[in-house]
Amino acid sequence: MRLGIISKDNPSSINFYASNFDNLSRQFNIRNNGIVALNYQISKTVDWLTINNTEGMLQAGAMSSVVITIDINKLPVGNNTAMLSINSEYGNKQLAVKANKLAPELVILNDAGNEISEIDYASNFDNLSRSFNIKNNGVVGVDYQITKSVDWLTLSNESGTLKSKETKAVVMTID
């Protein structure tokens, strides 16, 4: 086979892991292992992936760099696989692109950083305000909206956006 693929991950796939979404691009190289020039085209099967170099001509022994980039906003939550087809008049190759996007994970924390599910005023009404934190433990940003079931409670930061690993304080006050 005259057409070769060189990938940092392995020769048959490129992996985007959840912890690596700070870098949404990966590079691989196409190499002409033959003795005459070849033309190549690269096609993809999904819309969440872009390719910077979809076609070209390689002289004998030459190599071309290709950068693929994930659009995190189009990438569905869960395990995803896209196939890149690299075609030439002298042979074809397939390259799998794998990406696992975790769902955002919101947690509610007290001031000490412990996860909580309720805030109890008990009978201490000297201070009518309490605070808690909302943290996004996921790898992607998330929009949030806090809904209250009573009208005598005021909340700061009732809605907003949390980036990956970001925390926001919320102050709750009894009116």
C-alpha positions in Angstrom: 0.0 0.0 0.0 1.5 3.3 -1.0 -0.6 5.5 1.2 0.4 5.6 4.9 -1.0 7.3 8.0 1.2 8.3 10.9 -0.8 9.2 14.1 0.5 10.0 17.6 -2.2 7.8 19.1 -1.9 4.7 16.8 -2.2 4.1 13.1 -5.9 3.3 13.1 -7.5 5.9 15.5 -7.2 9.3 17.0 -8.6 9.7 20.5 -10.0 12.7 22.3 -10.4 12.0 26.0 -12.7 14.0 28.3 -9.7 15.4 30.2 -8.1 16.6 27.0 -10.9 18.9 25.8 -8.6 21.9 26.5 -7.0 20.9 23.2 -9.7 20.2 20.6 -7.3 19.6 17.7 -5.1 16.6 16.8 -2.6 16.1 14.0 -1.8 13.2 11.8 0.3 12.8 8.7 -0.3 11.2 5.4 2.7 9.7 3.7 3.3 8.6 0.1 5.3 5.4 0.5 5.5 4.9 -3.3 7.8 6.0 -6.1 5.4 8.2 -8.0 3.1 11.1 -7.0 -0.4 10.4 -5.7 -3.5 12.5 -5.2 -5.6 12.1 -2.0 -8.9 13.2 -0.7 -10.2 13.0 2.9 -13.9 12.8 3.8 -15.7 12.5 7.1 -19.0 11.1 8.4 -20.0 13.7 11.0 -20.6 17.5 11.4 -18.7 17.8 14.7 -15.3 17.4 13.1 -13.5 19.8 10.8 -10.4 18.9 8.6 -7.9 21.6 7.6 -6.5 19.8 4.6 -9.1 17.7 2.7 -7.1 17.0 -0.5 -3.7 17.3 -2.0 -0.9 15.8 -4.0 2.1 14.0 -2.5 5.3 13.4 -4.3 7.0 10.1 -3.8 8.3 9.8 -0.2 6.6 13.1 0.8 4.4 13.6 3.8 1.5 16.0 4.5 0.2 17.2 7.9 -3.5 17.1 8.6 -5.2 18.8 11.6 -8.7 17.7 12.7 -10.7 19.8 15.2 -13.7 18.9 17.3 -16.6 21.4 17.5 -17.5 20.7 21.2 -20.9 22.4 20.7 -21.8 19.9 18.0 -20.3 16.9 19.7 -23.1 14.8 21.3 -22.8 13.7 24.9 -21.5 10.1 25.2 -19.0 8.0 23.2 -18.7 9.1 19.6 -16.8 7.7 16.6 -16.3 9.3 13.2 -14.6 7.6 10.3 -12.2 9.5 8.1 -11.8 8.0 4.6 -8.5 8.8 3.0 -8.7 7.9 -0.6 -6.1 7.9 -3.4 -5.7 6.4 -6.8 -3.2 3.9 -5.2 -5.1 2.9 -2.1 -7.5 3.8 0.6 -7.2 4.1 4.4 -9.7 4.5 7.2 -8.9 6.4 10.4 -11.3 6.4 13.4 -11.7 9.6 15.4 -13.0 8.8 18.9 -14.4 11.4 21.4 -16.1 10.9 24.7 -18.1 13.9 25.9 -19.2 13.7 29.5 -22.5 15.3 30.5 -22.1 18.4 32.8 -22.3 17.4 36.4 -23.6 20.1 38.8 -23.0 19.7 42.6 -24.2 21.8 45.5 -21.5 22.5 48.1 -21.5 24.2 51.5 -18.8 26.8 52.4 -16.5 23.9 53.6 -16.7 22.3 50.1 -18.9 19.3 51.2 -21.7 18.2 49.0 -25.2 19.1 50.4 -28.8 18.5 49.6 -30.5 20.9 52.0 -29.9 24.1 54.0 -31.6 24.2 57.4 -32.3 27.5 59.1 -33.5 25.6 62.2 -34.6 28.3 64.7 -31.6 30.6 64.1 -33.2 33.7 62.5 -30.5 36.1 63.6 -29.0 35.9 60.2 -31.6 35.5 57.4 -29.0 34.8 54.8 -27.2 31.5 54.0 -24.8 30.8 51.2 -24.0 27.7 49.1 -21.9 27.0 46.0 -22.8 25.5 42.7 -19.9 23.7 40.9 -19.7 22.2 37.5 -17.6 19.0 37.8 -18.1 18.3 34.1 -15.6 18.9 31.2 -17.9 21.2 29.3 -19.8 24.4 30.3 -23.4 24.3 31.4 -26.2 26.8 31.7 -28.2 26.6 35.0 -31.4 27.9 36.4 -32.4 27.7 40.1 -36.2 27.4 40.6 -37.7 28.2 44.0 -41.0 27.0 45.2 -41.8 29.9 47.5 -41.9 33.7 47.0 -40.4 34.6 50.4 -36.9 33.5 49.4 -34.5 35.7 47.4 -31.5 34.1 45.6 -28.4 35.7 44.0 -27.1 34.1 40.9 -30.4 32.4 40.1 -29.2 31.6 36.6 -26.0 31.7 34.7 -23.3 29.7 33.0 -20.6 27.6 34.6 -17.5 26.7 32.7 -15.8 23.3 33.3 -14.7 23.1 37.0 -16.1 26.6 37.8 -17.9 27.4 41.1 -20.3 30.2 41.8 -21.6 31.3 45.2 -25.3 31.7 45.7 -26.7 33.7 48.6 -30.2 32.7 49.8 -32.1 35.2 52.0 -35.5 34.9 53.7 -37.5 38.1 53.0 
